[in-house]
C-alpha cells in the first residue's frame, strides 16, 4: 500500500487502518501513540535505539478530515531487529553473537554493540540480560526441584524491605553499604508520590544498582556512590583533601528532573566536579535533600535561591551565600546601583544585618560573622559548569550520567597539561595579579611579619595564604621570590594529585554545540554552530 504526506481520510479508523497497512507492508514493527490532536505510528526501536522512523497524522478541523502530516521512514535501529519477536530478543542474540557465554560487564556490552553500529541504552541491555537470567534460573529450577535457589539473594544484590506508612516496598541495593547507601530519603518524601509513581521509581533502582556497582569496580576506591530509585549520586572524596574544602552548589534542570553539582575550586579558581546528583521523576526539593544528606559535615557556598536555602536550613548544614548573589538580590528589590558598593562592603567587612535578606541569619552572608576562612571565594562571580554542554541534560538517564563523567574527566586531563618555566608560571592569573600588586605597593603602615610561619599582624597573609604588602616588602629586602611563599593550594601541581574518573560506558556521544542551544534573536544559526561534538572515551 502507498501512503504520502497530505493524504486525507474521512474517519479516524480509516487513517489508522491505512497507517497500519503501510507499516506492515514495509516490515515496520510499530507502536501507536494517540493524543487529542495527533496519531503517531512510531517504530518499536524508538525506546531502545532512538529510532526516528514514524508517521504522524492529525485532524484538520476546517475540512473535517484526518491528514498525514509527516513521514520519517529512515531507521536508526538495525534492520535485522525485524527478524525477532522483540527488541529484547534481538539484543540477546547480538550479545550472544558478540561475546558468547563470557561474563562481561553490561557497560562493556553496550560499548561493544555501539562500536558495531548497534546503539542501545544501558537499561535496554540490562533488561535483555535480566530476561536471560530469569530463563536460566527457570531451567535450573526445573532440573533440580529439590535445590531451589533464588538468585536475587546473590552477592551482587539483596532485597531490603522498607516499610513506609504501613506499606511494604522493595528496595534493591548492593550488599556493601560502605560504598552504597540507600537510606537518605525521608518517609515524608516518599509519601508525596502515588502508588504508580512509587513503583516506577523503584523499578529503576535495580538497574542503577548494577550501574553503580560497575562504576565503583572500574574506579577502585576513588569514588563514593549513593543511589535511590531514579537518583544517582557520586563524589570523589580525594578531591576535598587536595582542593580547598568549600563546596559550591550549582544545579541545572533536565527533562523530568534535575542535575545538582557540588563543585570545588581548582588552583586557578575554575570549578572541578567533586560531587554530582542526577535525578529524574522526583521534585527538586527531594533531590536537594538527598544531595545534602549524601555530603555530611560539608561547608557549602550557594547562590541566592529561596527553595535551596530553605532546604539547607532544614538539613542543618553549614553554608554561606555568595556576596555577588546578595548584591543582585538587594538590587532586584530597591533597583539602586549606588547601594551595591555599600552592600558589598558590609558583606565583606561589616556586621549590619541587611533588611532585604529577610529572616536569613546574617552569619549566612556576612563574612565577618563566619567562623571559618574561605579565601575570598565568596567574592567569585557566578560559577558555570561550562565543560558540560547543556545538550547533555537532554540525554536519557544513563547517557547523561556517563557524559558528565566523561566531560568532567576530559576537562581535568586538559588542565593537567600545563607547562612551567618559573615559580610564577605555577599559579593562575588571580594569584599572580595579587602578588604583583602587593610587590609593587609600598606599605603605609608597618606590621610584624613572620615568613617562617606565614603570618602577618595585618591578618591578610594568613587569611589568603598569599604574601600581603608587608610580607612582600620584607621578602624584597631579603631579595627572595615572593611566589615561594604562596600556599601550595594555589599551585598547578595540585592537578596531578586529583584522580581521574573512568566512565562506565566506553562510547561516543554526539552532542549539539551550546552555540545552537543558547543563541538569541531571530534567524537560523550559522553553519559552523551546527557542528556536532563527539564524546569518545579513551
C-alpha positions as CSV (number, residue, x, y, z in Angstrom):
1,X,0.0,0.0,0.0
2,X,1.2,3.5,-0.8
3,X,0.9,6.4,1.7
4,X,2.0,10.0,1.2
5,X,2.1,13.3,3.0
6,X,-1.2,15.2,2.8
7,X,-3.3,12.1,2.1
8,X,-6.7,12.6,3.7
9,X,-9.2,10.2,5.2
10,X,-12.8,10.7,6.4
11,X,-12.5,8.9,9.7
12,X,-10.0,8.1,12.4
13,X,-10.5,4.3,11.8
14,X,-9.7,4.7,8.1
15,X,-6.4,6.6,8.7
16,X,-5.4,4.2,11.4
17,X,-6.0,1.2,9.1
18,X,-4.0,2.9,6.3
19,X,-1.1,3.6,8.6
20,X,-1.0,0.1,9.9
21,X,-1.2,-1.5,6.4
22,X,1.6,0.7,5.2
23,X,3.8,-0.2,8.2
24,X,3.1,-3.9,7.8
25,X,3.8,-3.8,4.0
26,X,7.2,-2.1,4.8
27,X,8.1,-4.5,7.7
28,X,7.9,-1.8,10.3
29,X,7.2,-3.1,13.8
30,X,5.3,-0.3,15.4
31,X,3.6,1.3,18.4
32,X,0.6,3.7,18.1
33,X,0.7,6.8,20.3
34,X,-2.5,8.9,20.3
35,X,-3.1,12.4,21.7
36,X,-6.2,14.6,21.4
37,X,-4.7,16.3,18.3
38,X,-2.4,13.7,16.7
39,X,-1.9,10.0,15.9
40,X,1.7,8.8,15.7
41,X,2.8,5.4,14.4
42,X,6.4,5.0,15.6
43,X,9.0,2.2,15.3
44,X,9.3,-0.1,18.2
45,X,13.0,0.7,18.2
46,X,12.4,4.3,19.4
47,X,13.0,3.5,23.0
48,X,15.9,1.0,22.7
49,X,17.7,2.5,19.7
50,X,16.4,6.1,19.5
51,X,14.8,5.3,16.1
52,X,13.1,8.3,14.4
53,X,11.0,6.2,11.9
54,X,7.5,7.5,12.3
55,X,4.2,8.5,10.6
56,X,2.3,11.4,12.1
57,X,-1.4,12.2,11.3
58,X,-3.6,15.0,12.6
59,X,-7.2,16.1,12.5
60,X,-7.9,19.1,10.3
61,X,-11.0,20.8,11.7
62,X,-11.9,23.0,8.7
63,X,-12.1,20.0,6.3
64,X,-13.3,17.6,9.0
65,X,-10.7,15.1,7.8
66,X,-7.6,13.3,9.1
67,X,-4.4,14.2,7.2
68,X,-1.0,12.6,7.0
69,X,1.3,15.4,8.2
70,X,4.8,13.8,8.4
71,X,6.6,10.7,7.3
72,X,10.1,9.7,8.5
73,X,10.9,6.3,7.1
74,X,14.7,6.2,7.8
75,X,15.5,3.8,10.6
76,X,18.2,4.2,13.2
77,X,17.7,0.7,14.7
78,X,19.4,-2.3,12.9
79,X,17.3,-3.7,10.1
80,X,17.8,-7.2,11.5
81,X,15.7,-6.3,14.5
82,X,12.6,-7.1,12.5
83,X,13.7,-10.7,12.3
84,X,13.0,-11.2,16.0
85,X,9.8,-11.2,18.1
86,X,11.0,-8.3,20.3
87,X,13.9,-5.9,20.6
88,X,15.0,-7.8,23.8
89,X,15.3,-11.0,21.7
90,X,17.4,-9.1,19.1
91,X,19.7,-7.6,21.8
92,X,20.1,-11.0,23.4
93,X,21.0,-12.5,20.1
94,X,23.6,-9.8,19.3
95,X,25.1,-10.2,22.8
96,X,25.5,-13.9,22.2
97,X,27.0,-13.4,18.8
98,X,29.4,-10.8,20.2
99,X,30.6,-12.3,23.5
100,X,29.1,-15.8,23.7
101,X,28.8,-17.1,27.2
102,X,31.6,-14.9,28.6
103,X,30.9,-12.9,31.7
104,X,31.3,-9.2,30.7
105,X,30.1,-6.0,32.3
106,X,26.9,-4.6,30.9
107,X,28.8,-1.3,30.3
108,X,31.3,-3.2,28.1
109,X,28.5,-4.9,26.3
110,X,26.9,-1.6,25.5
111,X,30.3,-0.3,24.3
112,X,30.9,-3.3,22.1
113,X,27.5,-3.2,20.5
114,X,27.9,0.6,20.0
115,X,31.2,0.0,18.1
116,X,29.4,-2.4,15.8
117,X,26.8,0.3,15.0
118,X,24.1,-1.0,17.3
119,X,23.3,1.9,19.6
120,X,21.4,0.6,22.6
121,X,21.0,2.0,26.1
122,X,22.3,0.6,29.3
123,X,18.9,-0.3,30.7
124,X,17.9,-2.0,27.4
125,X,20.9,-4.4,27.7
126,X,20.2,-4.9,31.4
127,X,16.5,-5.8,30.6
128,X,17.6,-8.2,27.9
129,X,20.2,-9.8,30.2
130,X,17.7,-10.0,33.0
131,X,15.3,-12.0,30.9
132,X,18.1,-14.3,30.1
133,X,19.0,-14.7,33.8
134,X,15.3,-15.5,34.6
135,X,15.1,-18.1,31.8
136,X,18.3,-19.7,33.0
137,X,17.0,-19.7,36.6
138,X,13.8,-21.4,35.5
139,X,15.7,-24.1,33.6
140,X,17.8,-24.7,36.6
141,X,14.8,-24.9,39.0
142,X,13.0,-27.3,36.7
143,X,16.1,-29.6,36.6
144,X,16.6,-29.6,40.3
145,X,13.3,-29.1,42.2
146,X,14.9,-30.0,45.5
147,X,17.6,-27.4,45.3
148,X,15.8,-24.1,44.6
149,X,17.9,-21.1,44.9
150,X,16.7,-17.5,44.5
151,X,19.5,-15.7,42.6
152,X,18.1,-12.4,43.8
153,X,19.9,-13.1,47.1
154,X,23.3,-13.3,45.4
155,X,26.4,-11.4,46.5
156,X,25.8,-8.7,43.9
157,X,22.4,-7.6,45.3
158,X,20.0,-8.2,48.1
159,X,16.4,-7.1,48.7
160,X,15.9,-4.8,51.6
161,X,12.4,-4.4,52.8
162,X,11.3,-0.9,53.7
163,X,8.1,-0.1,55.5
164,X,6.6,3.3,54.7
165,X,3.3,4.2,56.3
166,X,2.3,0.6,56.7
167,X,3.1,-0.3,53.1
168,X,6.0,-2.8,52.4
169,X,8.2,-1.7,49.5
170,X,11.1,-3.5,47.9
171,X,14.3,-1.5,47.5
172,X,17.4,-3.0,45.8
173,X,20.9,-2.2,46.7
174,X,24.3,-3.9,46.5
175,X,25.5,-5.5,49.7
176,X,28.5,-3.3,50.5
177,X,27.0,-0.4,52.5
178,X,30.4,1.2,52.9
179,X,30.1,2.3,49.2
180,X,26.4,2.2,48.7
181,X,23.7,3.9,50.9
182,X,20.1,3.9,50.1
183,X,18.6,5.3,53.3
184,X,19.0,9.0,52.7
185,X,15.3,9.8,51.9
186,X,12.7,10.6,54.5
187,X,9.4,8.7,54.6
188,X,7.6,12.0,54.2
189,X,9.3,12.5,50.8
190,X,8.2,9.1,49.7
191,X,4.6,9.6,50.6
192,X,4.4,12.6,48.2
193,X,4.2,10.0,45.4
194,X,1.1,7.9,44.4
195,X,1.5,4.1,44.1
196,X,2.2,4.3,40.3
197,X,5.0,6.8,40.8
198,X,6.4,4.8,43.7
199,X,6.5,1.6,41.6
200,X,8.0,3.4,38.6
201,X,10.7,5.0,40.8
202,X,11.7,1.7,42.5
203,X,11.6,-0.5,39.4
204,X,14.5,1.6,38.1
205,X,16.5,1.1,41.3
206,X,17.8,-2.3,40.5
207,X,19.3,-1.1,37.2
208,X,21.0,1.8,38.9
209,X,22.3,-0.7,41.5
210,X,24.1,-2.6,38.7
211,X,25.4,0.6,37.1
212,X,26.7,1.8,40.5
213,X,28.4,-1.5,41.1
214,X,30.2,-1.3,37.8
215,X,31.1,2.4,38.3
216,X,32.8,1.6,41.6
217,X,34.5,-1.5,40.3
218,X,36.3,0.3,37.5
219,X,37.2,3.2,39.7
220,X,38.6,1.1,42.5
221,X,38.3,3.1,45.8
222,X,38.3,6.6,44.2
223,X,34.5,7.2,44.2
224,X,31.7,7.0,46.7
225,X,28.2,6.3,45.3
226,X,24.7,6.6,46.7
227,X,21.5,5.8,44.8
228,X,17.9,5.6,45.5
229,X,15.2,4.9,42.9
230,X,16.0,7.2,40.0
231,X,18.5,9.3,41.8
232,X,22.3,8.6,41.3
233,X,24.9,10.4,43.4
234,X,28.6,10.1,43.3
235,X,31.5,12.0,44.8
236,X,35.3,11.8,44.7
237,X,36.4,12.2,48.4
238,X,40.1,12.7,47.4
239,X,39.3,16.0,45.7
240,X,38.3,17.6,49.1
241,X,41.7,16.6,50.5
242,X,43.6,18.3,47.7
243,X,41.5,21.4,47.0
244,X,40.1,23.9,49.4
245,X,37.0,22.2,51.1
246,X,34.3,24.8,50.3
247,X,31.7,23.1,48.0
248,X,29.6,25.3,45.7
249,X,26.2,24.0,44.8
250,X,25.1,24.5,41.2
251,X,22.0,23.0,39.6
252,X,20.6,22.6,36.1
253,X,17.2,21.4,35.0
254,X,16.7,18.4,32.8
255,X,13.6,16.8,31.3
256,X,11.6,15.5,34.3
257,X,14.5,16.0,36.6
258,X,17.5,17.9,37.8
259,X,21.3,17.7,37.9
260,X,22.9,19.0,41.1
261,X,26.7,19.6,41.2
262,X,29.0,20.0,44.2
263,X,32.0,22.0,42.9
264,X,35.4,22.7,44.3
265,X,37.7,25.4,43.0
266,X,41.0,24.3,41.5
267,X,44.3,26.3,41.8
268,X,43.2,28.8,39.1
269,X,39.6,29.1,40.5
270,X,37.9,27.0,37.8
271,X,35.3,24.5,39.0
272,X,36.0,20.8,39.5
273,X,33.1,18.3,39.9
274,X,33.6,17.0,43.4
275,X,30.0,15.5,43.6
276,X,27.0,15.2,41.3
277,X,23.4,14.0,41.6
278,X,21.4,13.1,38.5
279,X,17.7,12.7,39.4
280,X,14.5,12.1,37.4
281,X,10.8,11.8,38.3
282,X,11.3,13.5,41.7
283,X,10.6,17.1,42.7
284,X,13.6,19.4,43.2
285,X,13.2,19.6,47.0
286,X,13.7,15.8,47.3
287,X,16.7,15.9,45.1
288,X,18.3,18.7,47.1
289,X,17.7,16.9,50.4
290,X,19.2,13.7,49.0
291,X,22.3,15.6,47.7
292,X,22.9,17.3,51.0
293,X,22.5,14.2,53.1
294,X,25.0,12.4,50.8
295,X,27.6,15.0,51.8
296,X,27.5,15.2,55.6
297,X,29.8,17.6,57.5
298,X,30.4,19.8,54.4
299,X,30.6,23.5,54.1
300,X,28.7,24.9,51.1
301,X,28.8,28.1,49.0
302,X,25.4,28.8,47.4
303,X,23.6,31.3,45.2
304,X,20.5,33.1,46.4
305,X,17.8,30.6,45.9
306,X,14.9,30.6,48.4
307,X,14.0,27.0,48.0
308,X,17.6,25.8,48.2
309,X,18.3,28.0,51.3
310,X,15.2,26.6,53.0
311,X,16.4,23.0,52.4
312,X,19.9,23.9,53.6
313,X,18.4,25.3,56.9
314,X,16.1,22.3,57.2
315,X,19.0,19.8,56.8
316,X,21.1,21.8,59.3
317,X,24.2,22.1,57.1
318,X,26.7,25.0,57.2
319,X,26.5,27.3,54.2
320,X,27.3,30.8,53.0
321,X,25.6,32.9,50.4
322,X,28.0,34.4,47.8
323,X,28.4,38.2,48.0
324,X,27.5,38.9,44.4
325,X,24.3,37.0,44.9
326,X,23.4,39.1,47.9
327,X,24.1,42.3,45.9
328,X,22.0,41.1,43.0
329,X,19.1,40.2,45.3
330,X,19.2,43.6,47.0
331,X,19.4,45.4,43.6
332,X,16.4,43.4,42.4
333,X,14.4,44.9,45.3
334,X,15.5,48.5,45.5
335,X,16.9,48.9,41.9
336,X,19.5,51.4,43.2
337,X,23.0,50.9,41.8
338,X,24.5,53.4,44.3
339,X,23.7,50.9,47.2
340,X,25.6,48.0,45.7
341,X,29.1,49.1,46.9
342,X,27.7,49.6,50.5
343,X,26.1,46.1,50.4
344,X,29.4,44.6,49.1
345,X,31.5,46.2,51.8
346,X,29.0,45.3,54.5
347,X,29.1,41.6,53.4
348,X,32.9,41.5,53.4
349,X,33.8,43.8,56.4
350,X,30.6,44.8,58.2
351,X,28.3,43.3,60.8
352,X,25.0,45.1,59.9
353,X,22.0,42.9,59.1
354,X,20.7,43.5,55.5
355,X,16.9,44.1,55.7
356,X,16.3,42.8,52.2
357,X,17.6,39.4,53.2
358,X,14.6,38.9,55.5
359,X,14.8,36.2,58.2
360,X,18.1,34.7,56.9
361,X,20.7,34.5,59.6
362,X,23.3,37.3,59.0
363,X,26.1,34.7,59.5
364,X,25.0,33.2,56.2
365,X,26.0,36.3,54.2
366,X,28.3,38.5,56.5
367,X,31.9,37.2,56.2
368,X,32.9,38.8,59.5
369,X,30.4,36.6,61.3
370,X,31.6,33.4,59.6
371,X,33.8,31.4,61.8
372,X,36.0,30.0,59.1
373,X,38.3,31.2,56.4
374,X,37.1,30.9,52.8
375,X,39.9,32.5,50.8
376,X,37.6,35.2,49.4
377,X,35.7,32.5,47.4
378,X,32.5,34.3,48.4
379,X,33.5,37.2,46.0
380,X,33.9,35.0,42.9
381,X,31.4,35.5,40.1
382,X,28.6,33.1,39.2
383,X,30.0,29.6,38.6
384,X,29.1,27.7,35.4
385,X,30.0,24.1,34.6
386,X,30.7,25.1,31.0
387,X,32.7,22.0,30.2
388,X,29.5,20.0,30.4
389,X,27.4,21.2,27.5
390,X,23.7,22.0,28.0
391,X,22.7,19.3,25.5
392,X,23.9,16.7,28.0
393,X,20.9,17.4,30.1
394,X,18.5,16.3,27.3
395,X,20.0,12.8,27.1
396,X,18.4,9.8,28.7
397,X,19.4,9.0,32.3
398,X,22.4,6.7,31.9
399,X,23.8,8.6,28.9
400,X,23.5,11.9,30.9
401,X,25.4,10.3,33.9
402,X,28.0,8.9,31.6
403,X,28.5,12.1,29.6
404,X,29.0,14.1,32.9
405,X,31.7,11.6,34.0
406,X,33.4,11.7,30.6
407,X,33.3,15.5,30.2
408,X,34.4,16.2,33.8
409,X,37.3,13.9,33.4
410,X,38.3,15.3,30.0
411,X,38.4,18.8,31.5
412,X,40.6,17.6,34.3
413,X,43.0,15.8,32.0
414,X,43.3,19.0,29.9
415,X,44.2,21.1,32.9
416,X,46.9,18.7,33.9
417,X,48.7,19.5,30.6
418,X,50.4,22.7,31.9
419,X,53.9,23.9,31.3
420,X,56.2,25.5,33.9
421,X,59.0,28.0,33.2
422,X,59.5,29.5,36.6
423,X,57.7,29.7,40.0
424,X,55.4,32.4,38.7
425,X,54.0,30.1,36.0
426,X,52.8,27.7,38.6
427,X,49.9,30.0,39.6
428,X,46.8,31.4,38.0
429,X,46.1,35.0,36.9
430,X,44.3,35.8,40.1
431,X,47.2,34.9,42.3
432,X,49.8,36.5,40.0
433,X,48.0,39.8,39.8
434,X,47.6,40.0,43.6
435,X,51.3,39.2,44.2
436,X,52.5,41.6,41.6
437,X,50.2,44.4,43.0
438,X,51.4,43.7,46.6
439,X,55.0,43.5,45.5
440,X,54.8,47.0,43.8
441,X,52.9,48.6,46.6
442,X,54.7,50.5,49.4
443,X,53.1,49.7,52.7
444,X,51.8,52.8,54.6
445,X,51.9,51.2,58.0
446,X,54.3,48.6,59.4
447,X,53.3,45.3,60.8
448,X,55.4,42.4,62.2
449,X,55.8,39.6,59.6
450,X,56.9,36.0,60.3
451,X,57.9,34.5,57.0
452,X,58.6,31.1,58.6
453,X,55.0,30.8,60.0
454,X,53.5,32.6,57.0
455,X,51.7,35.2,59.2
456,X,51.4,39.0,59.4
457,X,49.8,41.2,62.1
458,X,47.5,42.7,59.4
459,X,45.9,39.3,59.0
460,X,45.9,39.2,55.2
461,X,48.9,36.9,54.8
462,X,47.3,34.1,56.8
463,X,43.8,34.8,55.6
464,X,44.5,34.4,51.9
465,X,47.8,32.4,52.2
466,X,49.3,34.8,49.7
467,X,52.1,37.3,50.8
468,X,50.5,40.7,51.7
469,X,52.1,44.1,51.0
470,X,54.0,43.9,54.3
471,X,55.3,40.4,53.6
472,X,56.3,41.3,50.1
473,X,58.3,44.3,51.4
474,X,60.2,42.0,53.7
475,X,60.7,39.4,51.0
476,X,62.0,42.1,48.7
477,X,64.5,43.2,51.3
478,X,65.8,39.6,51.5
479,X,65.9,39.5,47.7
480,X,63.8,36.4,47.6
481,X,61.0,35.2,45.3
482,X,57.5,36.1,46.8
483,X,56.0,33.1,44.9
484,X,57.8,30.7,47.1
485,X,55.7,32.0,50.0
486,X,52.4,31.4,48.2
487,X,50.4,28.4,49.5
488,X,50.7,25.2,47.5
489,X,46.9,25.2,47.5
490,X,47.2,27.6,44.5
491,X,49.9,25.6,42.7
492,X,49.0,23.9,39.5
493,X,50.9,20.9,40.8
494,X,47.7,20.1,42.7
495,X,46.2,18.9,39.5
496,X,48.5,15.9,39.5
497,X,47.1,14.8,42.9
498,X,43.5,14.7,41.6
499,X,42.5,11.1,40.5
500,X,40.8,10.6,37.1
501,X,37.4,9.0,36.8
502,X,36.6,6.3,34.2
503,X,33.1,6.3,32.8
504,X,31.1,3.0,32.7
505,X,30.2,3.3,29.0
506,X,33.1,3.4,26.6
507,X,31.1,5.0,23.8
508,X,31.0,8.1,21.6
509,X,28.0,10.5,22.1
510,X,27.2,13.2,19.6
511,X,26.1,16.5,21.2
512,X,25.0,19.8,19.6
513,X,27.1,22.8,20.4
514,X,25.9,25.1,23.1
515,X,26.0,27.9,20.5
516,X,22.9,26.4,19.0
517,X,21.3,25.8,22.4
518,X,21.6,29.3,23.7
519,X,21.6,31.5,20.6
520,X,19.4,34.6,20.9
521,X,17.3,36.6,18.5
522,X,15.6,35.6,15.2
523,X,17.1,33.8,12.2
524,X,18.9,30.5,11.7
525,X,22.2,29.7,13.3
526,X,25.3,29.8,11.2
527,X,26.5,26.5,9.7
528,X,29.6,26.2,12.0
529,X,27.3,26.4,15.0
530,X,25.6,23.2,14.0
531,X,28.7,21.1,14.2
532,X,28.3,18.1,16.5
533,X,30.8,17.4,19.2
534,X,31.9,13.8,19.7
535,X,32.5,12.4,23.2
536,X,34.8,9.5,23.0
537,X,36.1,7.6,26.0
538,X,39.8,6.7,25.6
